[in-house]
Amino acid sequence: MTESQKRSLPRRILLDFGVPIVVAVVFAVLLQAFVIKPFVIPTPSMATTITVGDRVLVDRISYHFTDVHRGDVVVFDGHGLIPLLKRVVGVPGDTLSIRDGHLYVNGAQVPEQDVRRVGGEPAPTLPGPDPADPWSLHTSFEVPDGQYFVMGDNRIDSADSRWWGTVSRDQIVGKAILVMWPPSHLRGL
C-alpha cells in the first residue's frame, strides 16, 4: 500500500460506512415524521383490542388522501396531553345516542364485536359524566362538520368524546394499522 493510499484509507472508510449510516438515520427520521410512527399505548381504554404497553404502528400519510371512517382506530392529539388512541364511532353528520347500554349511530345499534366483554357480554356503554354537555350522549348528538366522535373499546374505563367532546380532523395524527409488540399480540387493526 502506497503512502497516498494509507492517507486516503480513513476517508474511504468514512465514505464506505459513515455515509450509509447517516443516510439510514435520516431516512428513519423522515419515515417516522411523515409516513409511519410507532406509539406505545399508555391507558387501558382500548382493552382488550389493544392493551397497556402494546406498541402500534400508525400510518401518518393515508389520511392525506382518504377520509377518516367510522371504525378506524386513530391516534390524535389528546387536547394538549399525550397522544391518545381511540376508535372513531361517529363521523361528520352522524347522530349518536345511547339506549339501554348500547351505542346507536343514525338510529341503528352499533355492532359491539370490539367492545370489551364483561361476563361474556359487551360492557355497557354509558353516557358521559355531565348531562349539560351535548356530547355526553345523555340526549342525541349530531357530530359537527370537520369533527369526529371517538370512544375506547373499553367503554367502562375510557375518557373519550363523551367526556371532552369531539376530535377535529386537524388533531388526528394517523390511523393505527398494526399491533407490533409484544410479538404475542401481533395483528392488524
Backbone hydrogen bonds, N-H to C=O, Kabsch-Sander energy under -0.5 kcal/mol:
donor,donor_aa,acceptor,acceptor_aa,energy
6,K,2,T,-2.0
7,R,3,E,-2.0
8,S,4,S,-1.7
9,L,5,Q,-0.8
9,L,6,K,-0.5
12,R,8,S,-2.5
13,I,9,L,-2.6
14,L,10,P,-2.6
15,L,11,R,-2.7
16,D,12,R,-2.7
17,F,13,I,-2.5
18,G,13,I,-0.7
18,G,14,L,-1.4
19,V,14,L,-1.3
21,I,17,F,-1.5
22,V,18,G,-2.6
23,V,19,V,-2.7
24,A,20,P,-2.4
25,V,21,I,-2.4
26,V,22,V,-2.6
27,F,23,V,-2.6
28,A,24,A,-2.5
29,V,25,V,-2.4
30,L,26,V,-2.5
31,L,27,F,-2.6
32,Q,28,A,-2.3
33,A,29,V,-2.2
34,F,30,L,-2.1
35,V,31,L,-2.3
36,I,31,L,-2.3
37,K,58,V,-2.1
39,F,56,V,-2.5
41,I,54,D,-2.7
46,M,43,T,-0.5
47,A,44,P,-1.6
49,T,46,M,-1.2
50,I,46,M,-1.7
53,G,41,I,-2.8
54,D,51,T,-2.3
55,R,181,W,-2.4
56,V,39,F,-2.7
57,L,178,L,-2.7
58,V,37,K,-2.6
59,D,57,L,-0.5
59,D,175,K,-3.1
60,R,35,V,-3.3
60,R,58,V,-0.7
61,I,35,V,-0.7
64,H,61,I,-2.1
65,F,62,S,-2.0
66,T,62,S,-1.8
71,G,88,V,-3.4
72,D,69,H,-2.0
74,V,72,D,-0.6
74,V,86,K,-2.7
75,V,174,G,-2.4
76,F,84,L,-2.4
77,D,171,Q,-2.5
79,H,77,D,-2.0
81,L,78,G,-1.5
84,L,76,F,-2.7
86,K,74,V,-2.0
87,R,151,M,-2.6
88,V,72,D,-3.1
89,V,87,R,-0.6
89,V,149,F,-2.9
90,G,149,F,-1.8
93,G,143,V,-3.0
94,D,91,V,-2.5
96,L,94,D,-0.5
96,L,141,F,-3.2
97,S,104,Y,-1.9
98,I,137,L,-0.6
99,R,102,H,-2.2
102,H,99,R,-1.8
104,Y,97,S,-3.0
105,V,108,A,-2.7
106,N,95,T,-3.2
108,A,105,V,-1.8
110,V,103,L,-2.8
115,V,112,E,-0.6
116,R,153,D,-2.6
118,V,121,E,-3.5
121,E,118,V,-1.4
123,A,116,R,-3.2
125,T,101,G,-2.7
126,L,124,P,-0.6
128,G,136,S,-2.9
133,D,130,D,-2.1
136,S,133,D,-1.7
137,L,134,P,-0.7
141,F,96,L,-2.3
143,V,94,D,-2.9
143,V,141,F,-0.5
147,Q,144,P,-1.6
148,Y,167,V,-2.1
149,F,90,G,-2.7
150,V,148,Y,-0.6
151,M,87,R,-2.6
154,N,45,S,-2.7
155,R,153,D,-1.4
157,D,154,N,-2.5
158,S,155,R,-0.6
160,D,158,S,-0.7
161,S,150,V,-2.2
163,W,160,D,-2.6
164,W,160,D,-1.8
165,G,161,S,-1.7
167,V,148,Y,-3.0
169,R,146,G,-1.9
171,Q,168,S,-1.1
172,I,168,S,-0.7
172,I,169,R,-0.9
173,V,75,V,-2.6
174,G,75,V,-1.5
175,K,59,D,-2.0
176,A,73,V,-2.9
177,I,57,L,-2.8
178,L,57,L,-1.2
179,V,187,R,-3.1
180,M,55,R,-2.9
180,M,178,L,-0.7
181,W,55,R,-1.4
185,H,182,P,-2.5
186,L,183,P,-1.3
187,R,179,V,-1.6
189,L,177,I,-1.8
